[in-house]
Amino acid sequence: MLEASHIEALVPDWNERKLEPTLASDMDDLGGDLPSDVLRFRRATQPVDLPSVIGTFYALEASAIRAQERADQVNKLGFTGEFGARHLARQINNLRSWHQALKLIDITPFDDDDEERCTFAAIAAFGAFEYNYQKVFNHVARQPA
């Protein structure tokens, strides 16, 4: 959705920021044979308007704040920026993008409808994360030890 909406016009280094490749590597590190349907994530592929792009971008970048808070916890479990927690390391190393998301919200002229779409998109992005997180980790939790 973000690529179809040309997010790189707002965030020129978008391709370097994407977490999908590091998430895939982290999943490989964790071993476990997750069925392909568990790893198949729904994707919105249609372009969306500017407020929706900014809201989604905001949610993605806000997750970097939590990544920093979780880093010590995952390190205690043996996961690092080279094994199992690449996506967290990538987010932590790019906290400036959080400020960029806030700046986009500040400088973009939103009317009430735009603001509502921006907010809805952020909430939807957090919801998509929660859905996929539960999908993967509920499957893992059901596996025999």
VOTI-627180 format. One record per residue (C-alpha): residue number from 1; x, y, z. Coordinates in Angstrom, 3 decimals, padded with zeros to 6 digits. Layout:
% residues N
   n       xx       yy       zz
 NUM        X        Y        Z
...
END
This chain:
% residues 145
   n       xx       yy       zz
   1  000.000  000.000  000.000
   2  002.721  002.485  000.917
   3  004.745  001.664 -002.170
   4  001.634  001.884 -004.365
   5  000.993  005.292 -002.789
   6  004.542  006.449 -003.611
   7  005.744  006.895 -000.047
   8  009.261  007.345 -001.394
   9  008.173  010.843 -002.491
  10  007.788  011.678  001.219
  11  010.472  009.341  002.545
  12  013.242  009.045 -000.057
  13  015.086  006.291  001.825
  14  011.951  004.159  002.258
  15  013.493  001.075  000.634
  16  016.323  001.100  003.182
  17  013.846  001.419  006.069
  18  011.570 -001.487  005.232
  19  011.605 -004.172  007.911
  20  010.215 -007.065  005.901
  21  013.613 -008.513  004.861
  22  014.947 -008.404  008.425
  23  011.738 -009.885  009.808
  24  012.051 -012.781  007.369
  25  015.648 -013.385  008.473
  26  014.609 -013.248  012.123
  27  011.886 -015.819  011.495
  28  014.467 -018.073  009.822
  29  016.755 -017.693  012.862
  30  014.012 -018.841  015.171
  31  013.864 -022.091  013.297
  32  010.503 -023.634  013.679
  33  008.670 -024.642  010.626
  34  005.855 -022.177  010.437
  35  003.380 -023.174  007.760
  36  003.229 -020.788  004.843
  37 -000.345 -019.786  005.718
  38  000.864 -018.529  009.118
  39  003.485 -016.384  007.418
  40  001.139 -015.170  004.699
  41  000.194 -011.666  005.703
  42 -002.632 -009.731  004.170
  43 -001.455 -006.800  002.148
  44 -003.307 -003.751  001.011
  45 -002.106 -003.113 -002.515
  46 -004.258 -000.208 -003.616
  47 -002.888  003.322 -003.318
  48 -004.295  005.486 -000.554
  49 -004.436  009.221  000.015
  50 -001.755  011.343  001.689
  51 -003.360  011.419  005.171
  52 -003.582  007.612  005.141
  53  000.044  007.280  004.046
  54  001.174  009.602  006.831
  55 -000.954  007.813  009.443
  56  000.421  004.425  008.439
  57  003.981  005.757  008.373
  58  003.429  007.268  011.829
  59  002.353  003.886  013.240
  60  005.335  002.101  011.718
  61  007.770  004.649  013.076
  62  006.089  004.764  016.495
  63  006.866  001.078  016.852
  64  010.566  002.012  016.868
  65  010.084  003.645  020.267
  66  008.835  000.340  021.688
  67  011.651 -001.501  019.922
  68  014.164  000.484  021.914
  69  012.363 -000.399  025.143
  70  012.336 -004.117  024.234
  71  015.981 -004.339  023.160
  72  017.324 -005.225  026.610
  73  014.646 -007.865  027.098
  74  015.363 -009.629  023.823
  75  019.120 -009.433  024.388
  76  018.636 -011.343  027.660
  77  016.925 -014.050  025.620
  78  019.968 -014.314  023.355
  79  018.619 -012.364  020.399
  80  020.772 -009.651  018.852
  81  021.035 -007.430  015.825
  82  022.728 -010.342  014.082
  83  020.400 -013.110  015.258
  84  016.665 -013.124  015.816
  85  016.240 -009.409  016.464
  86  017.520 -007.745  013.311
  87  014.252 -005.894  012.839
  88  014.511 -004.355  016.322
  89  018.122 -003.332  015.745
  90  017.181 -001.754  012.441
  91  014.397  000.255  014.055
  92  016.578  001.376  016.952
  93  019.343  002.499  014.610
  94  016.916  004.746  012.745
  95  015.052  006.673  015.447
  96  015.406  009.880  013.424
  97  012.607  008.587  011.238
  98  010.202  008.930  014.184
  99  010.918  012.648  014.172
 100  010.362  012.702  010.423
 101  006.912  011.151  010.892
 102  006.011  013.771  013.493
 103  007.279  016.539  011.227
 104  005.149  015.263  008.330
 105  002.085  015.474  010.554
 106  003.022  018.975  011.693
 107  003.704  020.439  008.254
 108  000.938  018.767  006.262
 109 -002.219  020.871  006.103
 110 -005.020  018.578  007.293
 111 -008.678  019.449  007.473
 112 -010.898  017.510  009.890
 113 -011.576  014.736  007.361
 114 -007.866  014.386  006.573
 115 -007.034  014.191  010.261
 116 -009.655  011.503  010.762
 117 -008.260  009.424  007.872
 118 -004.721  009.859  009.205
 119 -005.806  008.689  012.658
 120 -007.808  005.781  011.254
 121 -004.844  004.655  009.128
 122 -002.535  004.697  012.154
 123 -005.018  002.669  014.197
 124 -005.493  000.232  011.310
 125 -001.717 -000.221  010.987
 126 -001.410 -001.011  014.695
 127 -004.339 -003.423  014.316
 128 -002.694 -005.182  011.376
 129  000.462 -005.620  013.418
 130 -001.504 -007.036  016.352
 131 -003.414 -009.428  014.087
 132 -000.258 -010.788  012.452
 133  001.639 -010.950  015.742
 134 -001.129 -013.035  017.295
 135 -001.351 -015.215  014.191
 136  002.338 -016.133  014.342
 137  002.806 -016.378  018.095
 138 -000.428 -018.213  018.802
 139  000.742 -020.830  016.305
 140  004.166 -021.038  017.977
 141  002.595 -021.322  021.449
 142  000.538 -024.332  020.334
 143  003.599 -026.285  019.230
 144  004.843 -029.122  021.461
 145  008.030 -028.341  023.338
END
